[in-house]
Amino acid sequence: MRIALFTETYLPYISGVVTHVKLLKEGLEKQGHQVLVVAADPDTRHHYIQDGVLHCPAKTLKRIYDYGLAAPYSHRRLKMLREFHPDIIHIHTEFGVGLSALHIAKALRVPLVYTLHTMYDEYIYYIAPRHLVPMMTRISHRYFRLFAKKAAQITGPSQKCTEYIQNDCKLNRSVNVIPNPVELDKFQPENITEEQKHAFRKKYGIRDDEMLVCFCGRIGREKSVDVLLDYWAQTVKPDDKMRLLIIGDGPCKPELEEQAARLGISDMVVFTGSVPNTELPPYYASCDLYVTASLSDTNSISMLEAMATGLPVAHRYDKLNEGQVRSGVNGFIYYDAKGMYDIFKQYQKKTPEEKRILEHSVRESVKQAGSENLANYLLNVYRRAVASENAEK
């Protein structure tokens, strides 16, 4: 098949969506399919194709993580897609590039597949004053409904996507739940040396006898890092020999650093700032547990990367993400500050052998999350999209 993947951001930018599209491209190409990634590129003024990527001129949005926003309509883009002659157009964005995908799919009479990656209600505050958030949320539901309505097939990485499409966007459509992928080889603990781990701990002043708990992601309000800090301050004491590592950057980092100082836990919390994805493996491998309080994630790729390294996950209870973390298999579920602290203390008391057994179980739980399995899931979706399109003709 010839498949066009439309995304607003792509390499060298790193995000969950970029990783998803990159691994999907690799998985499809391994099976002999031809893939063209169509992406916004703020560093170019003209359309061009290089290494299987169609770079589209875009403007940088400083307020939203420096994303690039491309114009939704371009005759040049349409011409280049016509020359590629796709069998499927797969949308991974709802903005400029995504809107152009709707237009191009209609012009070329090609079936659309739409993947909903993000629960956008959690992001409205980036673009709207507080008093306008309810109105903007209603408008956004009608807007995103457009993509789901035009698509022959819809996919998403968790049951939350079904809830969003059916209950928020008021559209009676089924969603193919397809878990996010992870670069398994990159995060194998066998590929991370003791020297790398020692250098990491030395860099951040973490003692060998301290248990290290980490979170990785955009430091935005939707990730609920403030909840982690509150819970930590309520329960963890300096003599517990625990440290919290916050990996990443974002608009809320300064206020979270202030919060940690106000709560008197700055000595127990390390903010690393932005870390290139290629440098992440030693960070995870040097930690003992991964923790998240976010209720906005669908199937966090950062969490999956940590699990691929063998880190059990302490996950705040989230009904619509039930099953992603299974207690005693690949992590533990907590409901409040005490529950989170109890997980930390229980893990701290485990013997080295018990930890090794759990780490092996964690890695096994994500073993099927590679690029080839993702490609196989999507190929089945693509075939159904083509079949339904042909049935309508």
N, C-alpha and C positions, 0 to 999 in steps of 0.2 A: 504494500500500500504506500501511497504518498500522503504524508501527514504534515499539516501545518499547525504548529503550536504557537498560539498568540499569548504573549506575556508582557506586562508593562516594564518589568525589570529582568535583567539577565546578567550573566557573568560580565565583568568581575565582581559585580554587586552580589552579596550573599544574603539570602533570606530563606525562609522555609519554602516559599513558592519557587524561588530560583533553583534550590536543591531538587525539588520535586520535578521540575521541567528538565533539568540537566540529566537526572537519572532516568527519566522516562525516555528522553532522546537516546541515551546510551543503550537502554534496554531494547528499544525498537530497532535501532541500527544493528545491534548484535544479531537480530533475527532477519536482517536483510531488507528492512523497510527504509524508505527514503524520508528524511525528516528535515523540515525547515522551521527554525525558530524565528518568529517575528517579534522583535522587541524594541522598545523605546530606547534611544541612545542620546543623552544630552550632549555628548561630545562630537556629534556629527551634524553637518548641515545638509547632507544629501543621503538618499537611500542607497545602500550597497549591500551585497551579500559576501560574507567571508566565513569560511569554516562552518557552513550550514546555518548561519544566522543572518537574517535580514535586519540590518540596523536602520531604524527609523528616526529621523530628527525629532528632538523633544526638548521641552523646557524643564528645568529642574524645579521641583517643589521643595523649597527649604523647610517648610513647616511640617511636611510629612516625610520624615526620614530621608530627605534628598532624593525621593523618587523622581524619575523622569516621566513627563506626561507628553505623549505624542498627539498630533492632530488626528481627529477621528476619521477624516476623509482625505484621501490622497490618490490621485489618478496614477501616479508613479507606483505606489504600493500595489494598487489593483493590477496594473500591468505586469508587475513582477510575480504576483501570485498566479495570474493567468498563465504565465510562462511556466511556472512550477507545476501547474495542473494538479492540485491536491484532490485526493479522494475523500479526505476528512479535514475539517477545520475544527480545532480543539481550543476553546477559549479558557485562559487561566487568569483573566483580568476583566474588570468591568469598566475600565476607564477608556482613554483615547484609543489604544491599540485594540481593546475589546470591542468598542463600538465599530471600529473599522472592520473587524472580523464579521460582525453581523451584516454589514453592507457588502463585503466581499463574498460571503457565503451565498447571499441572495443573488448577487450578480453572476456568480459562477455556477449556481444551482448545486451547491455542495452541502451535504449534511453537517450540522453543527453538533458538537459535544461541548458541554459547559461544565467546568469544575468550579464549585464554590469552595474557596479555601478559607475565607475569613468571615467571622461573625461581625458584620460592619456596625452593628448597634454600639459596640464597645469603642468605636473609633470616631463617632460623630463629634465628640468634644474637640477633636483636632481642628475642625473647620467651622464650628458653630458656637456662638455664645451660649452660656448655660440656659438662658430663658428660651432659646430657639431649638434646643435639643429635641424636645418631643415632636415638634412640627417637622424638623429635618429628618427625624427617624421615620415618620410616616411617609415622607417623600422618598426616602431611600428605599423603603420596602417596595414602593410602586416602581421605582427605577430598576432595582435588581430583579424584580418579577419579569421585566422585559427579556432579560437574558435567558432565564429559565423557561419562559414561554416559547421562545424561538428555537430552543435546543431540541434535537431529536432524542438525546439522552443527557441526563444530568448525573454528575458524580460529586462526591465529597468524602473527606477523610474520616468523618464520624457521623453518628446519629444526629448530632447537632445540626448538620446541614439539612437533613430531612425536616427537622423541627422548624428551621428558619424558612425553608421554601413553603411548607404547608401551612404553618401557623402565622408566621410574620408576613410573608409575601402573599398569603391567601391563594395559593396555587395548588390544585390537587394533582401533583405530579410525584412519581416515585423517584428516589435518589439511590444510585448505585453507591453503596458505602465501600470505598477502596482505601485501605490504610496508607498513610504516607510511607515513602521509602527512606532508606538510610544507606550511606556508603559503608557497608560492612567492613571491607578490607581496611579502609583508612583508620577505623576505630578499634581494630583488633588489639587487645592489650599486649599480645606477643610482639607487635611491631613498635612498641613504646619502651625505650630503654630505662633502666634504673637511673642512669645519668641524667636523662631528660626530666624524670620525676624529681630527682634531687635538686636540679637547677631551678625547677618551678617553685618548690617549697622555699628554697633559699631566697629567690627573688621576692617573695611575698612575706618572708619572715615567719613561716609556719613550722612549728616544731614537729618532730617525728612522733611525739606522744599525743598530738592533738588530732581529734577526729575532724575531718573536713567535709562539710556539707555544701553543695553548690547548687546554684540556679544559673541558667544561661538563656538569654533572649534579649529582645528589645526592651529597654528600660522605659516603658510607657505605662500609663495608668492602668491599661487593660490587663497587664501582667500581674497585678496585685502584689508587687514586691513590698508595698507598704504593710500588707497583712503579714507577710513573712517576718518583717522587722518587729511588728507589734507582738506577734506570737513569741518570737525569740526573746524579746525583752521581758515578757511575762513569765517565762519559764526557765530559760538557760542562764546558768550562773558561771562566773569566771572560773571557778574551781571544777566545772564539768569538763574542762579541757576540750571544748568544741569551738570551731570557727565556722563562719558562714561566708561563702565566696559568691559574690554577685558578678557574673561574667556578662559583659555587654555594655552598650551605651544607649542613650536615648534622652528624650526631653525631660524625663522625671529624675534623672540621676542626681542633679544638684539638690533637689528637695528631699530625696531619699537619704542622701549623705547627711543633710541637716537633721532629718528625722532620727537617724541612728545616733547622732551626737546628742540630740534632745533626750533620747531614751537611755543614754548612758551606755550604749553597747558598741561604740566605735572601735574599741580595742578587740572586739570579737567579730567584726564584719570587715571584709575586704571587698572594695569595689575595684575591679580590674580595668574598667573602661573597655573600649572596643578591642576585640581580639580576632585577628584573621582566622577564618575557618580552618586553614591548613595548619594552624598552630594549636588548635583546640585539643587534639588527642592527649598530650601530656597533662593538660589541665584536668580532664575527666579522670585519667588514669591515676592522678595523684589524690583524688577525692575518695571518700568512703560512701557517700550517699548523694542522690540528686533529690532536690525538694522543689515543689511548685505549689503555689496557692492560686494560680490563675484559673478562672472559670470561663475565660474567653477562648482558649485554645480548642481546636478541633482534634488534632492528633499531632502534638508538638514534635517537630523534627529534632529540635535540640534535646528533648527528652529521649527520643529514640537513639540519638547518637550516644548519649550517656549510657543507655542500656546496652548498646553494642559494645561498649567498653567494659560492661559488667557491673555498672552502678545500679543497685536497687533504687526504686523511686518512692519517695514519700509524697503522696498525691492527695491534695485536699479533695474531699468527696464532691463529685460532680455527676449527677444522675445520668446526664446524657452522654457521658464518657465512661460509663460503667463497662468494665471488661478490658479496658486498655491496661490498667494496672490491677493485677490479681494478687491479693495478700498472700505472702509467703512464697509466691512463684516468681514474680519480677518486681515486687515492691510491697507497699503497705498504704492503706487509706487512713486518713485522719479527718476529724470533723472540727476540731478546735485546737487551741494552743496546747492544752494538756496532752491531747492525742498525738500531736506532732512531737512533743518532747518525749513522750513515752516510747515512740518509735526510735528516736535517736538513742535513748538510754538502753533499750533492748538490743539494738544493733551493736552498740558499744561493748556490751557484755558477751557477745558471741565469741566463740573460739575461732582461731584462724581457720580451722577445718570447716566449721559451720559457715563462715563467710565465703570460703572457696566454693562450697556446694551451692550457696545462694547465687553467687556471681555467675556460676556456670548456668544455672536455671534462668537467670536474667538474660544472658546472651542467647540461649536457646529460644527464648520467647520472641526475639526479633530476627531470628535466622531466616525467616521467609520474607523479610522486608527489603530485599535487594531489588536492583533495577530490572532484572529479567522477570521476576514475578509481577512487578508493577506493569511492565509492558504486556504481559499475558492477560492481566485483568482488563487493561484498556483495550486490547485488541478485540476481546469479546464484546466490549461496549461499542467499539467502532463498527463491528460487523452488524450489530443490532441496529445501529443508527443508519447504516447504508441500506439494510433490509427494509426498515420502516420508511425511508425516503423513497425507495423503489416502489414500495407498495402504494404510495400516494400518487405516483406518476401515472 
